Amino acid sequence: MEARAIAKYVRISPRKLKPIADMVRGKNAQEALAILKFTPRRGAKVFLKVIESAMANAENNFGMDAENLYISEIYANQGPTMKRWKAGSMGRANPILKRSSHVGVVLKEKE
């Protein structure tokens, strides 16, 4: 049995999110929340919300015990990129790529 939660179109680059995901991958869900709460990066807040949502799904929809949950999968995949233009030198236009991410968490129960 597994519980999932996904946050789509998060306006932060996946490159900034992936190191945070690596920090908590495979850890106990409660321990992961504690780590993320004290991580001073913007992406930690995103993962915190998604893990809390997955834990709520596990408890309310599947009747799992919150103490025995661990993070079996956690990912930050690339979402759509907004393309914008900024004035460059000599009348040119320089592109600005505003990247977004799809963040997902899968929780499983330890036997």
C-alpha positions as CSV (number, residue, x, y, z in Angstrom):
1,M,0.0,0.0,0.0
2,E,1.3,3.5,-0.9
3,A,0.1,7.0,-0.6
4,R,1.0,9.8,-3.0
5,A,0.8,13.5,-3.3
6,I,1.8,15.7,-6.2
7,A,2.3,19.5,-6.6
8,K,2.3,20.6,-10.2
9,Y,3.5,23.8,-11.8
10,V,5.5,24.9,-8.8
11,R,7.4,28.1,-9.8
12,I,10.9,27.0,-8.8
13,S,13.5,25.4,-11.0
14,P,13.9,21.6,-10.6
15,R,17.7,22.2,-10.4
16,K,17.1,24.0,-7.1
17,L,14.7,21.3,-5.8
18,K,16.7,18.1,-6.5
19,P,19.4,18.5,-3.8
20,I,16.6,18.9,-1.2
21,A,14.9,15.8,-2.4
22,D,18.1,13.8,-2.1
23,M,18.4,15.0,1.5
24,V,15.2,13.3,2.6
25,R,14.9,10.3,0.2
26,G,14.4,7.0,2.1
27,K,14.0,8.7,5.5
28,N,11.2,8.3,7.9
29,A,8.4,10.8,7.2
30,Q,8.5,12.4,10.6
31,E,12.3,12.7,10.4
32,A,12.0,14.2,6.9
33,L,9.6,16.9,8.1
34,A,12.0,17.8,10.9
35,I,14.9,18.1,8.5
36,L,12.9,20.2,6.0
37,K,11.5,22.5,8.7
38,F,15.1,23.7,9.5
39,T,16.4,23.7,5.9
40,P,16.8,27.4,4.9
41,R,15.9,27.0,1.2
42,R,12.8,28.0,-0.6
43,G,12.3,24.5,-2.0
44,A,12.1,22.9,1.4
45,K,8.8,24.6,2.0
46,V,7.4,23.0,-1.2
47,F,8.5,19.5,-0.1
48,L,7.2,20.1,3.4
49,K,3.7,20.8,2.1
50,V,3.7,17.8,-0.3
51,I,4.9,15.3,2.3
52,E,2.3,16.6,4.8
53,S,-0.3,16.1,2.1
54,A,0.9,12.6,1.4
55,M,0.8,11.8,5.1
56,A,-2.8,13.0,5.4
57,N,-3.7,10.9,2.3
58,A,-2.1,7.9,3.9
59,E,-4.0,8.3,7.2
60,N,-7.4,9.4,5.9
61,N,-7.7,7.4,2.7
62,F,-5.7,4.2,3.4
63,G,-5.8,4.0,7.2
64,M,-2.0,3.8,7.5
65,D,-0.1,4.6,10.8
66,A,1.8,8.0,10.5
67,E,4.6,6.7,12.7
68,N,5.5,3.8,10.3
69,L,5.6,5.9,7.0
70,Y,8.8,6.4,5.1
71,I,9.6,8.2,1.8
72,S,9.9,5.5,-0.9
73,E,10.0,8.0,-3.8
74,I,10.5,11.7,-4.0
75,Y,11.1,13.6,-7.2
76,A,11.1,17.1,-8.8
77,N,10.6,16.8,-12.5
78,Q,10.6,19.7,-15.0
79,G,7.3,21.4,-15.8
80,P,6.6,23.9,-18.5
81,T,9.0,26.8,-19.0
82,M,7.6,30.3,-19.5
83,K,9.6,32.2,-22.1
84,R,10.0,35.9,-21.5
85,W,12.2,38.5,-23.2
86,K,14.4,41.3,-21.8
87,A,16.0,44.2,-23.7
88,G,19.6,43.4,-24.5
89,S,22.4,45.6,-25.7
90,M,22.4,47.1,-29.2
91,G,18.6,46.7,-29.6
92,R,18.7,42.9,-29.2
93,A,16.3,40.8,-27.1
94,N,17.7,38.4,-24.5
95,P,15.6,35.4,-23.4
96,I,14.6,34.7,-19.8
97,L,13.4,31.2,-19.0
98,K,11.1,31.0,-16.0
99,R,11.2,27.3,-15.2
100,S,8.6,25.3,-13.2
101,S,8.5,21.9,-11.6
102,H,6.2,19.0,-10.8
103,V,7.0,17.7,-7.3
104,G,5.8,14.3,-6.1
105,V,6.1,12.1,-3.0
106,V,5.3,8.4,-2.5
107,L,5.0,7.2,1.1
108,K,5.0,3.5,2.1
109,E,4.4,1.8,5.4
110,K,7.2,-0.2,7.1
111,E,6.3,-3.7,8.0
